Amino acid sequence: MFPKKMKPYHVPLLVLLLFTLISCAGSKAAQQAPDPVQPAAKELNKGIGWYQKGCYHNSLEHLLRAHELFTALDDLPGIAMSMNNIGNVYRKIGDARSALLFFESSLAIYQEIDDADGEVQALSNKAAVLIQEGRPADAEAALNTAFKITDRSGKTVVALLNNQGVLSTRRKAYAQAEETLVAARNASDPENLAEYASVNFSLGNLMAATGRYDEGLEYYRKALDADRKSGFHNGIADDLAVMGTVYQRQGNHAAAAAYYQRSIKIYALLDNEERVTSILKKLEVSAGEAQVDITVTRHFVSRWASGEVMESPCK
């Protein structure tokens, strides 16, 4: 029953006002509805984050989740991007066949949606795997296709130049390799730590291949500094390992043993059994030559390699 002071004709007005408020609230809620792509993008970013730390198995888990979510939405750019990143992980863990399959699938979608930048990324990544697999002719074909795309756009893609330089180094076309890698380094952004580290690492490899060891060490140090700043654990271990190799070639076994010990401990923390085994052999040689006691390093490597890690970088 209404209070006496309220007349019945007020009721429709109140109902109308209430309906208006509800309608406005509903409209606002609809406008603020979450983007359906957000969960997929979140998983993608998590996967990329773990990849940038060198935690590849963690990365793969999130990237596969992202791929499923993008697939359910039929989001072609997201599907292509997730597959391109999955290919990168497979490349890093040594599964070249899977990496190539994912890069080719990613490339097909980028071509379908006319994404030139995506095409170049997929082709560059594909070339990197082919170089690693000792297929220089196929790598060159992929790079040439990518360069034709960048020629049309006028863009300089550092990763593409870097891979071209690496291929030339493998072919022992050292003058061409140096010209290309210097151009890549000049075009790289020092604030893009991953890119900057990669190019300097490639230049270090070129210097080492041509016997210019001191120059090579300087480039490796630049790569190491960038990888430390970005927290790229696997990259840090790789940098330290190649520096150990350079010192070993120079006959400086004390320095080689020091760098190998730093490297092998990181590989052990990352549960990279293959790299632990290969570095240990080199470490034992240099430690023997320099009469360096590696008992403590052996202790930690054995402990961490068996899974007794209290603070894993990939947690």
Number of C-alpha atoms within 10 A of each C-alpha: 3 8 7 7 6 9 9 11 8 9 12 10 11 11 11 11 12 12 12 12 12 12 12 12 12 12 12 11 11 10 9 9 9 10 7 11 15 12 15 26 18 15 21 26 17 19 27 23 17 22 24 19 19 23 23 24 16 18 25 24 16 23 30 19 18 27 24 15 22 25 16 12 14 11 14 16 16 21 23 27 24 31 26 28 26 28 28 26 26 21 21 16 12 12 14 20 14 16 24 24 16 23 27 21 16 29 24 15 19 23 12 11 13 11 13 16 16 20 26 24 21 29 26 27 27 27 29 27 25 21 21 16 12 12 14 18 13 14 24 19 13 20 24 17 14 22 22 12 16 17 10 9 11 10 11 15 18 22 20 24 24 28 27 26 28 26 27 22 23 17 11 14 13 19 12 15 25 19 12 22 25 18 17 26 21 13 14 22 13 13 10 11 19 19 21 24 29 24 29 26 26 24 30 27 22 27 22 20 15 12 14 14 20 15 15 24 23 17 24 28 19 19 29 24 17 24 26 15 12 18 17 23 23 22 25 26 26 22 25 24 24 22 28 29 23 24 21 21 14 14 14 16 24 19 20 27 30 19 22 29 25 16 28 28 21 23 25 25 26 24 20 15 14 10 18 22 14 11 19 17 11 18 27 18 15 24 20 15 14 16 13 15 12 15 9 10 14 15 11 17 23 15 14 20 19 13 14 13 15 9 8 14 16 16 8
